[in-house]
Amino acid sequence: MATQTDLKPWILDALTALGGQAHWVDVAKHIWGAHEDELRASGDLFYTWQYKLGWAAKQLVDEGRLEKPGRGVWILRT
């Protein structure tokens, strides 16, 4: 069962798989493709995970692990 804590590593994994940068929608699609079963079994998170994905991305920005230079684009910091 997925929890909100899983979202940050999933974002990083998705961006790595997508070449280091992507629009957040593509990140969400990648996460859904890789973790659909876990998300479906996650209770309330199933209904809020895309909203919480944005908050997880903000935490990654605050930690210096992610950049958000433009509308919807997320880039891994190396």
N, CA, C and O atoms as a Maestro MAE file, in Angstrom:
{
 s_m_m2io_version
 :::
 2.0.0
}

f_m_ct {
 s_m_title
 :::
 protein
 m_atom[312] {
  # First column is atom index #
  i_m_mmod_type
  r_m_x_coord
  r_m_y_coord
  r_m_z_coord
  i_m_residue_number
  s_m_chain_name
  s_m_pdb_residue_name
  s_m_pdb_atom_name
  i_m_atomic_number
  :::
  1 25 0.839 -1.177 0.000 1 A "MET " " N  " 7
  2 3 0.000 0.000 0.000 1 A "MET " " CA " 6
  3 2 0.890 1.249 0.000 1 A "MET " " C  " 6
  4 15 1.801 1.371 0.819 1 A "MET " " O  " 8
  5 25 0.624 2.141 -0.898 2 A "ALA " " N  " 7
  6 3 1.409 3.367 -1.031 2 A "ALA " " CA " 6
  7 2 1.008 4.383 0.037 2 A "ALA " " C  " 6
  8 15 -0.131 4.416 0.502 2 A "ALA " " O  " 8
  9 25 1.985 5.206 0.405 3 A "THR " " N  " 7
  10 3 1.726 6.323 1.308 3 A "THR " " CA " 6
  11 2 2.295 7.585 0.671 3 A "THR " " C  " 6
  12 15 3.005 7.518 -0.333 3 A "THR " " O  " 8
  13 25 1.983 8.712 1.250 4 A "GLN " " N  " 7
  14 3 2.477 9.984 0.730 4 A "GLN " " CA " 6
  15 2 4.010 10.015 0.711 4 A "GLN " " C  " 6
  16 15 4.605 10.682 -0.135 4 A "GLN " " O  " 8
  17 25 4.635 9.311 1.621 5 A "THR " " N  " 7
  18 3 6.095 9.247 1.696 5 A "THR " " CA " 6
  19 2 6.705 8.634 0.436 5 A "THR " " C  " 6
  20 15 7.843 8.946 0.084 5 A "THR " " O  " 8
  21 25 5.968 7.776 -0.231 6 A "ASP " " N  " 7
  22 3 6.469 7.123 -1.447 6 A "ASP " " CA " 6
  23 2 6.579 8.082 -2.627 6 A "ASP " " C  " 6
  24 15 7.313 7.798 -3.574 6 A "ASP " " O  " 8
  25 25 5.882 9.189 -2.596 7 A "LEU " " N  " 7
  26 3 5.797 10.050 -3.775 7 A "LEU " " CA " 6
  27 2 7.129 10.680 -4.160 7 A "LEU " " C  " 6
  28 15 7.436 10.772 -5.348 7 A "LEU " " O  " 8
  29 25 7.925 11.116 -3.192 8 A "LYS " " N  " 7
  30 3 9.204 11.759 -3.534 8 A "LYS " " CA " 6
  31 2 10.139 10.810 -4.279 8 A "LYS " " C  " 6
  32 15 10.653 11.188 -5.332 8 A "LYS " " O  " 8
  33 25 10.386 9.596 -3.785 9 A "PRO " " N  " 7
  34 3 11.251 8.705 -4.565 9 A "PRO " " CA " 6
  35 2 10.637 8.319 -5.909 9 A "PRO " " C  " 6
  36 15 11.363 8.100 -6.879 9 A "PRO " " O  " 8
  37 25 9.322 8.233 -5.972 10 A "TRP " " N  " 7
  38 3 8.679 7.913 -7.247 10 A "TRP " " CA " 6
  39 2 8.891 9.033 -8.258 10 A "TRP " " C  " 6
  40 15 9.098 8.764 -9.441 10 A "TRP " " O  " 8
  41 25 8.843 10.281 -7.808 11 A "ILE " " N  " 7
  42 3 9.118 11.414 -8.702 11 A "ILE " " CA " 6
  43 2 10.543 11.316 -9.233 11 A "ILE " " C  " 6
  44 15 10.777 11.457 -10.434 11 A "ILE " " O  " 8
  45 25 11.487 11.075 -8.339 12 A "LEU " " N  " 7
  46 3 12.889 10.984 -8.753 12 A "LEU " " CA " 6
  47 2 13.104 9.823 -9.720 12 A "LEU " " C  " 6
  48 15 13.821 9.968 -10.710 12 A "LEU " " O  " 8
  49 25 12.493 8.680 -9.443 13 A "ASP " " N  " 7
  50 3 12.601 7.528 -10.343 13 A "ASP " " CA " 6
  51 2 11.995 7.838 -11.706 13 A "ASP " " C  " 6
  52 15 12.569 7.495 -12.740 13 A "ASP " " O  " 8
  53 25 10.835 8.485 -11.705 14 A "ALA " " N  " 7
  54 3 10.167 8.819 -12.967 14 A "ALA " " CA " 6
  55 2 11.011 9.779 -13.787 14 A "ALA " " C  " 6
  56 15 11.178 9.583 -14.991 14 A "ALA " " O  " 8
  57 25 11.541 10.808 -13.155 15 A "LEU " " N  " 7
  58 3 12.365 11.770 -13.891 15 A "LEU " " CA " 6
  59 2 13.633 11.120 -14.432 15 A "LEU " " C  " 6
  60 15 14.069 11.440 -15.538 15 A "LEU " " O  " 8
  61 25 14.221 10.224 -13.674 16 A "THR " " N  " 7
  62 3 15.388 9.493 -14.168 16 A "THR " " CA " 6
  63 2 15.011 8.692 -15.409 16 A "THR " " C  " 6
  64 15 15.725 8.718 -16.411 16 A "THR " " O  " 8
  65 25 13.894 7.983 -15.342 17 A "ALA " " N  " 7
  66 3 13.438 7.177 -16.478 17 A "ALA " " CA " 6
  67 2 13.073 8.036 -17.686 17 A "ALA " " C  " 6
  68 15 13.170 7.578 -18.824 17 A "ALA " " O  " 8
  69 25 12.655 9.271 -17.445 18 A "LEU " " N  " 7
  70 3 12.232 10.174 -18.520 18 A "LEU " " CA " 6
  71 2 13.364 11.084 -19.001 18 A "LEU " " C  " 6
  72 15 13.116 12.064 -19.705 18 A "LEU " " O  " 8
  73 25 14.596 10.764 -18.627 19 A "GLY " " N  " 7
  74 3 15.736 11.508 -19.141 19 A "GLY " " CA " 6
  75 2 16.157 12.712 -18.319 19 A "GLY " " C  " 6
  76 15 16.944 13.533 -18.789 19 A "GLY " " O  " 8
  77 25 15.650 12.833 -17.103 20 A "GLY " " N  " 7
  78 3 16.089 13.906 -16.222 20 A "GLY " " CA " 6
  79 2 15.185 15.117 -16.172 20 A "GLY " " C  " 6
  80 15 15.322 15.954 -15.280 20 A "GLY " " O  " 8
  81 25 14.258 15.227 -17.118 21 A "GLN " " N  " 7
  82 3 13.292 16.325 -17.059 21 A "GLN " " CA " 6
  83 2 12.028 15.920 -17.791 21 A "GLN " " C  " 6
  84 15 12.062 15.144 -18.745 21 A "GLN " " O  " 8
  85 25 10.912 16.463 -17.325 22 A "ALA " " N  " 7
  86 3 9.623 16.140 -17.932 22 A "ALA " " CA " 6
  87 2 8.565 17.092 -17.394 22 A "ALA " " C  " 6
  88 15 8.749 17.732 -16.358 22 A "ALA " " O  " 8
  89 25 7.462 17.173 -18.112 23 A "HIS " " N  " 7
  90 3 6.286 17.882 -17.620 23 A "HIS " " CA " 6
  91 2 5.682 17.037 -16.501 23 A "HIS " " C  " 6
  92 15 5.754 15.809 -16.537 23 A "HIS " " O  " 8
  93 25 5.097 17.687 -15.524 24 A "TRP " " N  " 7
  94 3 4.569 16.944 -14.377 24 A "TRP " " CA " 6
  95 2 3.516 15.915 -14.785 24 A "TRP " " C  " 6
  96 15 3.375 14.885 -14.126 24 A "TRP " " O  " 8
  97 25 2.782 16.178 -15.852 25 A "VAL " " N  " 7
  98 3 1.770 15.216 -16.305 25 A "VAL " " CA " 6
  99 2 2.445 13.920 -16.751 25 A "VAL " " C  " 6
  100 15 1.943 12.830 -16.480 25 A "VAL " " O  " 8
  101 25 3.583 14.042 -17.436 26 A "ASP " " N  " 7
  102 3 4.312 12.848 -17.862 26 A "ASP " " CA " 6
  103 2 4.891 12.099 -16.664 26 A "ASP " " C  " 6
  104 15 4.955 10.869 -16.665 26 A "ASP " " O  " 8
  105 25 5.310 12.842 -15.648 27 A "VAL " " N  " 7
  106 3 5.772 12.207 -14.411 27 A "VAL " " CA " 6
  107 2 4.616 11.431 -13.779 27 A "VAL " " C  " 6
  108 15 4.793 10.286 -13.362 27 A "VAL " " O  " 8
  109 25 3.441 12.044 -13.708 28 A "ALA " " N  " 7
  110 3 2.267 11.376 -13.137 28 A "ALA " " CA " 6
  111 2 1.897 10.135 -13.942 28 A "ALA " " C  " 6
  112 15 1.567 9.101 -13.360 28 A "ALA " " O  " 8
  113 25 1.946 10.220 -15.266 29 A "LYS " " N  " 7
  114 3 1.644 9.050 -16.104 29 A "LYS " " CA " 6
  115 2 2.635 7.926 -15.847 29 A "LYS " " C  " 6
  116 15 2.254 6.758 -15.769 29 A "LYS " " O  " 8
  117 25 3.909 8.283 -15.716 30 A "HIS " " N  " 7
  118 3 4.929 7.267 -15.448 30 A "HIS " " CA " 6
  119 2 4.679 6.602 -14.089 30 A "HIS " " C  " 6
  120 15 4.744 5.379 -13.966 30 A "HIS " " O  " 8
  121 25 4.395 7.417 -13.084 31 A "ILE " " N  " 7
  122 3 4.125 6.873 -11.752 31 A "ILE " " CA " 6
  123 2 2.896 5.971 -11.792 31 A "ILE " " C  " 6
  124 15 2.904 4.892 -11.200 31 A "ILE " " O  " 8
  125 25 1.854 6.395 -12.474 32 A "TRP " " N  " 7
  126 3 0.641 5.575 -12.581 32 A "TRP " " CA " 6
  127 2 0.959 4.239 -13.254 32 A "TRP " " C  " 6
  128 15 0.496 3.190 -12.807 32 A "TRP " " O  " 8
  129 25 1.744 4.280 -14.321 33 A "GLY " " N  " 7
  130 3 2.105 3.046 -15.017 33 A "GLY " " CA " 6
  131 2 2.923 2.095 -14.158 33 A "GLY " " C  " 6
  132 15 2.781 0.877 -14.264 33 A "GLY " " O  " 8
  133 25 3.768 2.645 -13.316 34 A "ALA " " N  " 7
  134 3 4.646 1.819 -12.489 34 A "ALA " " CA " 6
  135 2 4.010 1.401 -11.160 34 A "ALA " " C  " 6
  136 15 4.399 0.383 -10.588 34 A "ALA " " O  " 8
  137 25 3.046 2.166 -10.666 35 A "HIS " " N  " 7
  138 3 2.544 1.955 -9.300 35 A "HIS " " CA " 6
  139 2 1.021 1.941 -9.199 35 A "HIS " " C  " 6
  140 15 0.471 2.191 -8.127 35 A "HIS " " O  " 8
  141 25 0.347 1.656 -10.285 36 A "GLU " " N  " 7
  142 3 -1.122 1.694 -10.269 36 A "GLU " " CA " 6
  143 2 -1.713 0.819 -9.172 36 A "GLU " " C  " 6
  144 15 -2.592 1.261 -8.431 36 A "GLU " " O  " 8
  145 25 -1.241 -0.413 -9.062 37 A "ASP " " N  " 7
  146 3 -1.813 -1.319 -8.058 37 A "ASP " " CA " 6
  147 2 -1.624 -0.780 -6.641 37 A "ASP " " C  " 6
  148 15 -2.532 -0.856 -5.813 37 A "ASP " " O  " 8
  149 25 -0.430 -0.231 -6.368 38 A "GLU " " N  " 7
  150 3 -0.164 0.326 -5.040 38 A "GLU " " CA " 6
  151 2 -1.051 1.541 -4.768 38 A "GLU " " C  " 6
  152 15 -1.560 1.710 -3.659 38 A "GLU " " O  " 8
  153 25 -1.230 2.380 -5.781 39 A "LEU " " N  " 7
  154 3 -2.074 3.564 -5.607 39 A "LEU " " CA " 6
  155 2 -3.531 3.180 -5.395 39 A "LEU " " C  " 6
  156 15 -4.213 3.771 -4.559 39 A "LEU " " O  " 8
  157 25 -4.011 2.200 -6.142 40 A "ARG " " N  " 7
  158 3 -5.404 1.762 -5.974 40 A "ARG " " CA " 6
  159 2 -5.658 1.209 -4.573 40 A "ARG " " C  " 6
  160 15 -6.766 1.318 -4.046 40 A "ARG " " O  " 8
  161 25 -4.626 0.614 -3.974 41 A "ALA " " N  " 7
  162 3 -4.770 0.005 -2.649 41 A "ALA " " CA " 6
  163 2 -4.449 0.977 -1.515 41 A "ALA " " C  " 6
  164 15 -4.389 0.570 -0.355 41 A "ALA " " O  " 8
  165 25 -4.244 2.242 -1.832 42 A "SER " " N  " 7
  166 3 -3.722 3.185 -0.840 42 A "SER " " CA " 6
  167 2 -4.787 3.952 -0.056 42 A "SER " " C  " 6
  168 15 -4.457 4.909 0.643 42 A "SER " " O  " 8
  169 25 -6.025 3.562 -0.156 43 A "GLY " " N  " 7
  170 3 -7.072 4.262 0.590 43 A "GLY " " CA " 6
  171 2 -7.295 5.663 0.046 43 A "GLY " " C  " 6
  172 15 -7.432 5.851 -1.163 43 A "GLY " " O  " 8
  173 25 -7.333 6.643 0.935 44 A "ASP " " N  " 7
  174 3 -7.617 8.021 0.536 44 A "ASP " " CA " 6
  175 2 -6.572 8.595 -0.415 44 A "ASP " " C  " 6
  176 15 -6.894 9.468 -1.221 44 A "ASP " " O  " 8
  177 25 -5.332 8.127 -0.339 45 A "LEU " " N  " 7
  178 3 -4.293 8.641 -1.227 45 A "LEU " " CA " 6
  179 2 -4.666 8.420 -2.689 45 A "LEU " " C  " 6
  180 15 -4.261 9.199 -3.552 45 A "LEU " " O  " 8
  181 25 -5.430 7.372 -2.980 46 A "PHE " " N  " 7
  182 3 -5.849 7.112 -4.357 46 A "PHE " " CA " 6
  183 2 -6.588 8.313 -4.943 46 A "PHE " " C  " 6
  184 15 -6.486 8.575 -6.142 46 A "PHE " " O  " 8
  185 25 -7.318 9.030 -4.127 47 A "TYR " " N  " 7
  186 3 -8.110 10.163 -4.599 47 A "TYR " " CA " 6
  187 2 -7.345 11.482 -4.595 47 A "TYR " " C  " 6
  188 15 -7.808 12.465 -5.173 47 A "TYR " " O  " 8
  189 25 -6.188 11.515 -3.953 48 A "THR " " N  " 7
  190 3 -5.458 12.778 -3.792 48 A "THR " " CA " 6
  191 2 -4.016 12.728 -4.277 48 A "THR " " C  " 6
  192 15 -3.302 13.723 -4.158 48 A "THR " " O  " 8
  193 25 -3.567 11.600 -4.821 49 A "TRP " " N  " 7
  194 3 -2.135 11.439 -5.076 49 A "TRP " " CA " 6
  195 2 -1.587 12.453 -6.070 49 A "TRP " " C  " 6
  196 15 -0.441 12.877 -5.913 49 A "TRP " " O  " 8
  197 25 -2.340 12.864 -7.080 50 A "GLN " " N  " 7
  198 3 -1.803 13.839 -8.035 50 A "GLN " " CA " 6
  199 2 -1.655 15.218 -7.387 50 A "GLN " " C  " 6
  200 15 -0.702 15.939 -7.682 50 A "GLN " " O  " 8
  201 25 -2.571 15.581 -6.526 51 A "TYR " " N  " 7
  202 3 -2.448 16.835 -5.780 51 A "TYR " " CA " 6
  203 2 -1.223 16.778 -4.866 51 A "TYR " " C  " 6
  204 15 -0.430 17.718 -4.811 51 A "TYR " " O  " 8
  205 25 -1.085 15.678 -4.161 52 A "LYS " " N  " 7
  206 3 0.038 15.532 -3.230 52 A "LYS " " CA " 6
  207 2 1.366 15.390 -3.956 52 A "LYS " " C  " 6
  208 15 2.421 15.648 -3.375 52 A "LYS " " O  " 8
  209 25 1.327 14.985 -5.217 53 A "LEU " " N  " 7
  210 3 2.540 14.917 -6.030 53 A "LEU " " CA " 6
  211 2 3.174 16.301 -6.142 53 A "LEU " " C  " 6
  212 15 4.397 16.431 -6.090 53 A "LEU " " O  " 8
  213 25 2.357 17.322 -6.294 54 A "GLY " " N  " 7
  214 3 2.865 18.689 -6.367 54 A "GLY " " CA " 6
  215 2 3.542 19.125 -5.081 54 A "GLY " " C  " 6
  216 15 4.569 19.802 -5.117 54 A "GLY " " O  " 8
  217 25 2.977 18.742 -3.944 55 A "TRP " " N  " 7
  218 3 3.594 19.076 -2.655 55 A "TRP " " CA " 6
  219 2 4.896 18.308 -2.474 55 A "TRP " " C  " 6
  220 15 5.865 18.850 -1.943 55 A "TRP " " O  " 8
  221 25 4.929 17.059 -2.906 56 A "ALA " " N  " 7
  222 3 6.168 16.280 -2.818 56 A "ALA " " CA " 6
  223 2 7.244 16.912 -3.693 56 A "ALA " " C  " 6
  224 15 8.410 16.960 -3.303 56 A "ALA " " O  " 8
  225 25 6.860 17.396 -4.874 57 A "ALA " " N  " 7
  226 3 7.819 18.069 -5.754 57 A "ALA " " CA " 6
  227 2 8.340 19.345 -5.103 57 A "ALA " " C  " 6
  228 15 9.527 19.650 -5.213 57 A "ALA " " O  " 8
  229 25 7.477 20.090 -4.429 58 A "LYS " " N  " 7
  230 3 7.930 21.299 -3.741 58 A "LYS " " CA " 6
  231 2 8.942 20.957 -2.656 58 A "LYS " " C  " 6
  232 15 9.931 21.670 -2.484 58 A "LYS " " O  " 8
  233 25 8.705 19.882 -1.931 59 A "GLN " " N  " 7
  234 3 9.672 19.450 -0.919 59 A "GLN " " CA " 6
  235 2 11.014 19.110 -1.570 59 A "GLN " " C  " 6
  236 15 12.068 19.437 -1.025 59 A "GLN " " O  " 8
  237 25 10.977 18.457 -2.730 60 A "LEU " " N  " 7
  238 3 12.218 18.131 -3.439 60 A "LEU " " CA " 6
  239 2 12.935 19.396 -3.899 60 A "LEU " " C  " 6
  240 15 14.165 19.449 -3.879 60 A "LEU " " O  " 8
  241 25 12.188 20.410 -4.312 61 A "VAL " " N  " 7
  242 3 12.791 21.702 -4.669 61 A "VAL " " CA " 6
  243 2 13.457 22.304 -3.432 61 A "VAL " " C  " 6
  244 15 14.599 22.759 -3.501 61 A "VAL " " O  " 8
  245 25 12.754 22.307 -2.313 62 A "ASP " " N  " 7
  246 3 13.294 22.861 -1.066 62 A "ASP " " CA " 6
  247 2 14.551 22.119 -0.611 62 A "ASP " " C  " 6
  248 15 15.432 22.707 0.016 62 A "ASP " " O  " 8
  249 25 14.629 20.829 -0.928 63 A "GLU " " N  " 7
  250 3 15.794 20.012 -0.575 63 A "GLU " " CA " 6
  251 2 16.931 20.160 -1.585 63 A "GLU " " C  " 6
  252 15 18.018 19.623 -1.375 63 A "GLU " " O  " 8
  253 25 16.688 20.886 -2.682 64 A "GLY " " N  " 7
  254 3 17.708 21.073 -3.703 64 A "GLY " " CA " 6
  255 2 17.873 19.903 -4.648 64 A "GLY " " C  " 6
  256 15 18.899 19.792 -5.319 64 A "GLY " " O  " 8
  257 25 16.889 19.034 -4.716 65 A "ARG " " N  " 7
  258 3 16.985 17.842 -5.559 65 A "ARG " " CA " 6
  259 2 16.202 17.968 -6.863 65 A "ARG " " C  " 6
  260 15 16.297 17.102 -7.733 65 A "ARG " " O  " 8
  261 25 15.432 19.042 -6.997 66 A "LEU " " N  " 7
  262 3 14.562 19.224 -8.150 66 A "LEU " " CA " 6
  263 2 14.474 20.708 -8.473 66 A "LEU " " C  " 6
  264 15 14.498 21.553 -7.579 66 A "LEU " " O  " 8
  265 25 14.370 21.013 -9.762 67 A "GLU " " N  " 7
  266 3 14.128 22.385 -10.216 67 A "GLU " " CA " 6
  267 2 12.790 22.421 -10.939 67 A "GLU " " C  " 6
  268 15 12.392 21.457 -11.592 67 A "GLU " " O  " 8
  269 25 12.109 23.547 -10.808 68 A "LYS " " N  " 7
  270 3 10.861 23.772 -11.536 68 A "LYS " " CA " 6
  271 2 10.994 25.113 -12.257 68 A "LYS " " C  " 6
  272 15 10.455 26.120 -11.797 68 A "LYS " " O  " 8
  273 25 11.716 25.132 -13.400 69 A "PRO " " N  " 7
  274 3 12.039 26.396 -14.053 69 A "PRO " " CA " 6
  275 2 10.889 27.051 -14.812 69 A "PRO " " C  " 6
  276 15 10.902 28.262 -15.029 69 A "PRO " " O  " 8
  277 25 9.914 26.276 -15.209 70 A "GLY " " N  " 7
  278 3 8.817 26.839 -15.984 70 A "GLY " " CA " 6
  279 2 7.523 26.134 -15.657 70 A "GLY " " C  " 6
  280 15 7.481 25.231 -14.821 70 A "GLY " " O  " 8
  281 25 6.489 26.548 -16.313 71 A "ARG " " N  " 7
  282 3 5.160 26.005 -16.041 71 A "ARG " " CA " 6
  283 2 5.101 24.510 -16.297 71 A "ARG " " C  " 6
  284 15 5.090 24.059 -17.442 71 A "ARG " " O  " 8
  285 25 5.062 23.759 -15.220 72 A "GLY " " N  " 7
  286 3 4.841 22.329 -15.303 72 A "GLY " " CA " 6
  287 2 6.063 21.477 -15.574 72 A "GLY " " C  " 6
  288 15 5.965 20.250 -15.568 72 A "GLY " " O  " 8
  289 25 7.215 22.093 -15.811 73 A "VAL " " N  " 7
  290 3 8.420 21.322 -16.118 73 A "VAL " " CA " 6
  291 2 9.193 21.059 -14.831 73 A "VAL " " C  " 6
  292 15 9.429 21.966 -14.034 73 A "VAL " " O  " 8
  293 25 9.580 19.807 -14.647 74 A "TRP " " N  " 7
  294 3 10.391 19.416 -13.503 74 A "TRP " " CA " 6
  295 2 11.710 18.872 -14.016 74 A "TRP " " C  " 6
  296 15 11.732 18.095 -14.971 74 A "TRP " " O  " 8
  297 25 12.818 19.273 -13.388 75 A "ILE " " N  " 7
  298 3 14.154 18.855 -13.803 75 A "ILE " " CA " 6
  299 2 14.912 18.355 -12.579 75 A "ILE " " C  " 6
  300 15 14.926 19.001 -11.531 75 A "ILE " " O  " 8
  301 25 15.546 17.184 -12.734 76 A "LEU " " N  " 7
  302 3 16.408 16.670 -11.670 76 A "LEU " " CA " 6
  303 2 17.631 17.555 -11.522 76 A "LEU " " C  " 6
  304 15 18.211 17.987 -12.518 76 A "LEU " " O  " 8
  305 25 18.017 17.821 -10.313 77 A "ARG " " N  " 7
  306 3 19.286 18.527 -10.063 77 A "ARG " " CA " 6
  307 2 20.355 17.483 -9.828 77 A "ARG " " C  " 6
  308 15 20.151 16.507 -9.105 77 A "ARG " " O  " 8
  309 25 21.491 17.705 -10.446 78 A "THR " " N  " 7
  310 3 22.586 16.743 -10.289 78 A "THR " " CA " 6
  311 2 23.695 17.311 -9.449 78 A "THR " " C  " 6
  312 15 24.698 16.637 -9.213 78 A "THR " " O  " 8
  :::
 }
 m_bond[311] {
  # First column is bond index #
  i_m_from
  i_m_to
  i_m_order
  :::
  1 1 2 1
  2 2 3 1
  3 3 4 2
  4 3 5 1
  5 5 6 1
  6 6 7 1
  7 7 8 2
  8 7 9 1
  9 9 10 1
  10 10 11 1
  11 11 12 2
  12 11 13 1
  13 13 14 1
  14 14 15 1
  15 15 16 2
  16 15 17 1
  17 17 18 1
  18 18 19 1
  19 19 20 2
  20 19 21 1
  21 21 22 1
  22 22 23 1
  23 23 24 2
  24 23 25 1
  25 25 26 1
  26 26 27 1
  27 27 28 2
  28 27 29 1
  29 29 30 1
  30 30 31 1
  31 31 32 2
  32 31 33 1
  33 33 34 1
  34 34 35 1
  35 35 36 2
  36 35 37 1
  37 37 38 1
  38 38 39 1
  39 39 40 2
  40 39 41 1
  41 41 42 1
  42 42 43 1
  43 43 44 2
  44 43 45 1
  45 45 46 1
  46 46 47 1
  47 47 48 2
  48 47 49 1
  49 49 50 1
  50 50 51 1
  51 51 52 2
  52 51 53 1
  53 53 54 1
  54 54 55 1
  55 55 56 2
  56 55 57 1
  57 57 58 1
  58 58 59 1
  59 59 60 2
  60 59 61 1
  61 61 62 1
  62 62 63 1
  63 63 64 2
  64 63 65 1
  65 65 66 1
  66 66 67 1
  67 67 68 2
  68 67 69 1
  69 69 70 1
  70 70 71 1
  71 71 72 2
  72 71 73 1
  73 73 74 1
  74 74 75 1
  75 75 76 2
  76 75 77 1
  77 77 78 1
  78 78 79 1
  79 79 80 2
  80 79 81 1
  81 81 82 1
  82 82 83 1
  83 83 84 2
  84 83 85 1
  85 85 86 1
  86 86 87 1
  87 87 88 2
  88 87 89 1
  89 89 90 1
  90 90 91 1
  91 91 92 2
  92 91 93 1
  93 93 94 1
  94 94 95 1
  95 95 96 2
  96 95 97 1
  97 97 98 1
  98 98 99 1
  99 99 100 2
  100 99 101 1
  101 101 102 1
  102 102 103 1
  103 103 104 2
  104 103 105 1
  105 105 106 1
  106 106 107 1
  107 107 108 2
  108 107 109 1
  109 109 110 1
  110 110 111 1
  111 111 112 2
  112 111 113 1
  113 113 114 1
  114 114 115 1
  115 115 116 2
  116 115 117 1
  117 117 118 1
  118 118 119 1
  119 119 120 2
  120 119 121 1
  121 121 122 1
  122 122 123 1
  123 123 124 2
  124 123 125 1
  125 125 126 1
  126 126 127 1
  127 127 128 2
  128 127 129 1
  129 129 130 1
  130 130 131 1
  131 131 132 2
  132 131 133 1
  133 133 134 1
  134 134 135 1
  135 135 136 2
  136 135 137 1
  137 137 138 1
  138 138 139 1
  139 139 140 2
  140 139 141 1
  141 141 142 1
  142 142 143 1
  143 143 144 2
  144 143 145 1
  145 145 146 1
  146 146 147 1
  147 147 148 2
  148 147 149 1
  149 149 150 1
  150 150 151 1
  151 151 152 2
  152 151 153 1
  153 153 154 1
  154 154 155 1
  155 155 156 2
  156 155 157 1
  157 157 158 1
  158 158 159 1
  159 159 160 2
  160 159 161 1
  161 161 162 1
  162 162 163 1
  163 163 164 2
  164 163 165 1
  165 165 166 1
  166 166 167 1
  167 167 168 2
  168 167 169 1
  169 169 170 1
  170 170 171 1
  171 171 172 2
  172 171 173 1
  173 173 174 1
  174 174 175 1
  175 175 176 2
  176 175 177 1
  177 177 178 1
  178 178 179 1
  179 179 180 2
  180 179 181 1
  181 181 182 1
  182 182 183 1
  183 183 184 2
  184 183 185 1
  185 185 186 1
  186 186 187 1
  187 187 188 2
  188 187 189 1
  189 189 190 1
  190 190 191 1
  191 191 192 2
  192 191 193 1
  193 193 194 1
  194 194 195 1
  195 195 196 2
  196 195 197 1
  197 197 198 1
  198 198 199 1
  199 199 200 2
  200 199 201 1
  201 201 202 1
  202 202 203 1
  203 203 204 2
  204 203 205 1
  205 205 206 1
  206 206 207 1
  207 207 208 2
  208 207 209 1
  209 209 210 1
  210 210 211 1
  211 211 212 2
  212 211 213 1
  213 213 214 1
  214 214 215 1
  215 215 216 2
  216 215 217 1
  217 217 218 1
  218 218 219 1
  219 219 220 2
  220 219 221 1
  221 221 222 1
  222 222 223 1
  223 223 224 2
  224 223 225 1
  225 225 226 1
  226 226 227 1
  227 227 228 2
  228 227 229 1
  229 229 230 1
  230 230 231 1
  231 231 232 2
  232 231 233 1
  233 233 234 1
  234 234 235 1
  235 235 236 2
  236 235 237 1
  237 237 238 1
  238 238 239 1
  239 239 240 2
  240 239 241 1
  241 241 242 1
  242 242 243 1
  243 243 244 2
  244 243 245 1
  245 245 246 1
  246 246 247 1
  247 247 248 2
  248 247 249 1
  249 249 250 1
  250 250 251 1
  251 251 252 2
  252 251 253 1
  253 253 254 1
  254 254 255 1
  255 255 256 2
  256 255 257 1
  257 257 258 1
  258 258 259 1
  259 259 260 2
  260 259 261 1
  261 261 262 1
  262 262 263 1
  263 263 264 2
  264 263 265 1
  265 265 266 1
  266 266 267 1
  267 267 268 2
  268 267 269 1
  269 269 270 1
  270 270 271 1
  271 271 272 2
  272 271 273 1
  273 273 274 1
  274 274 275 1
  275 275 276 2
  276 275 277 1
  277 277 278 1
  278 278 279 1
  279 279 280 2
  280 279 281 1
  281 281 282 1
  282 282 283 1
  283 283 284 2
  284 283 285 1
  285 285 286 1
  286 286 287 1
  287 287 288 2
  288 287 289 1
  289 289 290 1
  290 290 291 1
  291 291 292 2
  292 291 293 1
  293 293 294 1
  294 294 295 1
  295 295 296 2
  296 295 297 1
  297 297 298 1
  298 298 299 1
  299 299 300 2
  300 299 301 1
  301 301 302 1
  302 302 303 1
  303 303 304 2
  304 303 305 1
  305 305 306 1
  306 306 307 1
  307 307 308 2
  308 307 309 1
  309 309 310 1
  310 310 311 1
  311 311 312 2
  :::
 }
}
